[in-house]
Each structure stands twice: as C-alpha cells, then as structure tokens.
C-alpha cells in the first residue's frame, strides 16, 4: 500500500510540476514566442495548477501544494480581473469585426453595423469582391480604406469622421488613417488602425509583429487600434504593440473567436485606445468571430 501511495504522490507531483511549467512559461514571451502561445491557455493552466495543488496537499506534498496554489490564485485572479473589469465609456464608438472571408451573411453584418451605429468600423478578412458591400455603407461611413491581403482578404476601416488627407496607408496585415474628430471649435486628430495578425508561434506571428512595431512607432498622437490579433491581450506580442502606440485595452476582455467552441470562445479580438474604453459583444453574423463594440476614450 505504501508503494502504491508513493506512486500516486510521484504522479501528482509530476503533473503539478508540468502544469506549473506551462503556467509560468506563458510569462516568457519576451524570451521566446512559445511563451505567447502558452499564454493563450493561462486560465486553463491556472485552473489545472489549482486542482492539482489540492490533490498534492492530500498526497503529502504540502509545501509544493501551498506555493502552487498561491501561484494559481495570483495568475488566475489576473485573468478573472481582465474578464470582469469594465473600462470607462468614452466619446467615440468602434465596431470591430473579423468578417470571415467566406461569410455568406454580409447583409446581416451590414444590418448589425447600422444597428450599432458606431463612429468607426474596423474590419479584417475583407476580400476585393466585398468592396461593393462596403460601399453600400458609404451613406453613413463615407470615408473608407480597404487594404489588400492574402487569400483571406485584407484589413479595412470605415469612418464617419473625415480623413486627414494623405495619411491613409496600408501595411502587412494593417490599415491605418488619421481622422478628425472633436468639434469645429476644438478639433482633434487621431489615428485609427485595423490589424490582423498571423497565427502565433510556431506560425508567423512573431515575425509579423516585428514588421509592424516600426510602423506603429511612427504614428504620433492619440490612437485607436482594433483587430483580430489571434492572441490574448496579455501576451508579449500584443503588449509590445499597444505599448509602442501608447494605447490601453478596452475592458472587460471578452471571448470572441467561436471557431473552436461557442461554449469557450477565445479572447483574441481586441480594441485599444489612448484612454482605454468599455467593450461589449455583437452577434457573429456569419463569421467565426463575434463582433466587438467599444466606447473608447482619447
């Protein structure tokens, strides 16, 4: 019986050690992009460490259980806070959506955009043949930019606000332009950026972010950045982008990608602004991503 108990103790210890390594590794994106990939599962890893720590305590590994439980509570608490802490609502509204290049319900999406009535719209996976659909929204959002992309389409921006002439440009997986808001007596210029990142490591996201950081670094002044980042907002890659642009995430964080599971959607779509903002979900409307609507602060 003692041998059997010792075997269970060793198995629980090994499982706990692996779970802790997976959780801790998610903080090492600055060292290797594998860390960002692990960061996607931070909530699951924290829950696994917590459960295994309870078993470890009963198995006699009390010190390891205590330290692991403390780690799980600290990291899991951060995740819960991100999911629950609302930001402050601001003066501009942003509708963010990965359209899905094979979307067969574009009229429903247009209807939802009109119902949300945002100041700005940021889109990804927009194909050249979708230009007519975009132009159908010009009565409300007359200032539009569609950037070329690969097989799944490019990034786009629709704006009620006039564009500063000569500022609109395209980058790799990026559309950007400066617009003029505020009032006639007190106008304010700010950048609007629509982003679609590659999939994370071992795919091309690390190299993609390296291309985008020098571009974002040149954009001076207040900014809004929204898009499908294919990554959680606490990952090193996304934090580098938001830090260099000087923007904060609109909260709370919400699950948006339903392509893998509608029960546990992944939080990989985000809206950032200089002063943050408050975000809510919109319907899928034919996409594998839910839409986001945020009231942002500049």
DAKAFEN-V31614 format. One record per residue. RES is the residue in one letter. PHI is phi in whole degrees, -180 to 180 (none if undefined). PSI is psi as a letter, one per 40 degrees, with the letter a starting at -180 (NA if undefined). OMEGA is omega in degrees with one decimal (none if undefined). Layout:
# DAKAFEN-V31614
res-><RES RES>
phi-><PHI PHI>
psi-><PSI PSI>
omega-><OMEGA OMEGA>
This chain:
# DAKAFEN-V31614
res-><X X X X X X X X X X X X X X X X X X X X X X X X X X X X X X X X X X X X X X X X X X X X X X X X X X X X X X X X X X X X X X X X X X X X X X X X X X X X X X X X X X X X X X X X X X X X X X X X X X X X X X X X X X X X X X X X X X X X X X X X X X X X X X X X X X X X X X X X X X X X X X X X X X X X X X X X X X X X X X X X X X X X X X X X X X X X X X X X X X X X X X X X X X X X X X X X X X X X X X X X X X X X X X X X X X X X X X X X X X X X X X X X X X X X X X X X X X X X X X X X X X X X X X X X X X X X X X X X X X X X X X X X X X X X X X X X X X X X X X X X X X X X X X X X X X X X X X X X X X>
phi-><none -64 -63 -64 -64 -67 -63 -63 -61 -66 -64 -65 -63 -65 -62 -64 -62 -66 -64 -65 -62 -64 -68 -66 -62 -67 -99 -108 -62 -69 -93 -156 -61 -57 -61 -66 -62 -69 -65 -60 -97 -60 -64 -66 -64 -64 -65 -64 -63 -63 -64 -67 -66 -64 -63 -64 -64 -70 -85 96 -93 -71 -66 -62 -65 -64 -64 -66 -65 -63 -62 -64 -68 -67 -72 -64 -63 -63 -65 -61 -64 -63 -76 -115 -85 -82 -87 -85 -74 -117 -90 -117 -107 -128 -106 -112 -157 -83 -65 78 -59 -105 -63 -102 -125 -60 -60 -67 -66 -60 -64 -70 -61 -65 -67 -71 55 -79 -74 -133 -129 -116 -130 -136 59 -98 -84 -55 -72 -85 -60 -62 -64 -63 -64 -67 -102 -68 -63 -109 -119 -75 -99 -133 -138 -121 -102 -68 -137 -86 -64 -96 95 -117 -91 -147 -136 -121 -141 -75 -82 -66 -87 -72 -58 84 -99 -70 -155 -116 -135 -68 68 -149 -128 -148 -160 -99 -123 -115 -115 75 -123 -62 -80 -139 -72 -137 -100 -152 -88 -122 -127 -109 -126 -136 -84 -66 -65 -70 -51 -88 -89 -91 -60 -57 -68 -63 -63 -60 -70 -82 -58 -64 -68 -65 -65 -85 -87 -98 99 -59 -155 -124 -129 -140 165 -96 -89 49 -165 -70 -74 -88 -68 -59 -63 -71 -64 -62 -67 -68 -67 -71 -90 74 -124 -121 -73 -74 -120 -79 -70 -133 -72 -125 -90 -109 -66 -96 -159 -80 -78 -125 -69 -86 -86 -118 -104 -142 -126 -118 -149 -55 -109 78 166 -121 -119 -141 -92 -122 -65 -70 50 87 -104 -93 -122 -73 -82 -120 -129 -128 -98 -110 -112 -112>
psi-><d d d d d d d d d d d d d d d d d d d d d d d d d e e f d d d i e d d d d d d d f d d d d d d d d d d d d d d d d d e e g d d d d d d d d d d d d d d d d d d d d d e e h i i h h a e h h h h h h h d h d f h e f d d d d d d d d d d d f i d i h h i i f h i d e e d d d d d e e e d d g e h i h h i i a a d e i a i i h h h d i i i h h e e h i i a h f i h i i h i h a a i d d g i h h i i h h h i h i i i i h e a e d d d d d d d d d d d d d e h i a i i h h i a h e f i i e e i d d d d d d d d d e f i i h h i i i i h d h e d d h d d g i h g e h i h i i d e a a h i i i i i d f e i e h i i i h i h i h NA>
omega-><179.5 178.2 179.2 177.7 179.3 178.2 178.4 178.4 179.3 179.6 178.6 178.5 178.6 178.9 178.5 179.0 178.8 178.8 178.1 177.7 178.5 179.2 -179.8 -179.8 178.2 177.1 -173.4 177.7 177.2 -178.2 179.5 -178.5 173.2 179.4 177.9 178.1 177.3 -178.6 178.6 -178.6 -175.8 -179.2 179.1 -179.6 179.2 178.1 179.7 178.7 -179.1 -179.8 -179.2 177.6 176.6 177.8 -179.9 178.9 178.9 -179.2 177.2 179.7 -167.9 179.5 177.8 179.3 -178.4 -178.5 -178.8 179.4 177.5 177.7 -179.3 -179.3 -180.0 -177.4 177.6 177.2 177.3 179.2 178.8 178.6 179.0 -179.3 -171.6 -173.0 179.9 175.4 177.5 178.5 -177.3 -169.8 -179.1 178.6 -176.9 175.3 -178.2 -177.1 162.2 -170.9 -169.4 -171.8 179.8 -178.4 179.2 -177.3 -178.9 176.1 177.5 177.5 177.6 179.1 -179.8 176.2 178.3 179.3 178.6 175.6 -177.7 172.2 -175.7 176.8 174.3 -174.2 173.4 -177.3 176.8 -179.6 177.5 179.6 174.9 -177.6 179.2 176.9 176.8 -179.2 174.9 178.1 -175.5 178.8 179.2 -179.1 -171.7 -176.3 -170.2 176.2 175.1 -178.7 -179.9 177.3 178.7 -176.7 -178.1 177.2 -174.2 179.7 -178.0 176.6 171.9 -174.2 168.1 -173.8 179.6 179.3 172.1 -173.1 175.8 -177.5 -177.1 177.6 179.0 173.8 178.1 -177.4 -173.2 169.1 -176.9 172.2 177.9 -178.4 -179.3 176.9 -179.4 -179.6 179.1 179.7 -176.9 -179.6 176.0 177.6 174.8 -178.6 172.3 -175.9 173.8 -171.1 169.7 -178.5 172.0 174.8 -177.0 178.8 16.6 175.7 -163.8 -175.7 -179.2 179.3 178.5 179.6 177.9 177.0 -173.5 -175.1 177.7 177.9 -180.0 -178.6 -178.5 -177.9 -175.7 177.1 -179.6 -176.3 169.6 177.3 -179.3 177.9 172.7 -175.9 -176.0 -175.7 175.8 -171.2 179.6 179.7 -176.9 -177.6 -178.6 178.6 176.6 179.5 -179.0 179.8 -175.9 177.2 178.8 -178.1 -179.8 -177.4 169.9 -176.2 -1.0 174.4 -177.6 174.5 -173.5 -177.3 -176.2 -178.0 178.5 -178.2 173.8 -180.0 179.7 -179.9 -178.4 -180.0 -175.0 172.6 -175.3 171.7 178.7 173.5 -176.7 179.4 -178.3 -178.6 -179.9 -171.4 174.3 -176.9 173.0 -176.8 178.5 178.0 175.7 -178.9 171.1 173.8 168.4 176.1 174.0 174.0 -177.4 168.5 -170.0 -175.8 173.4 none>
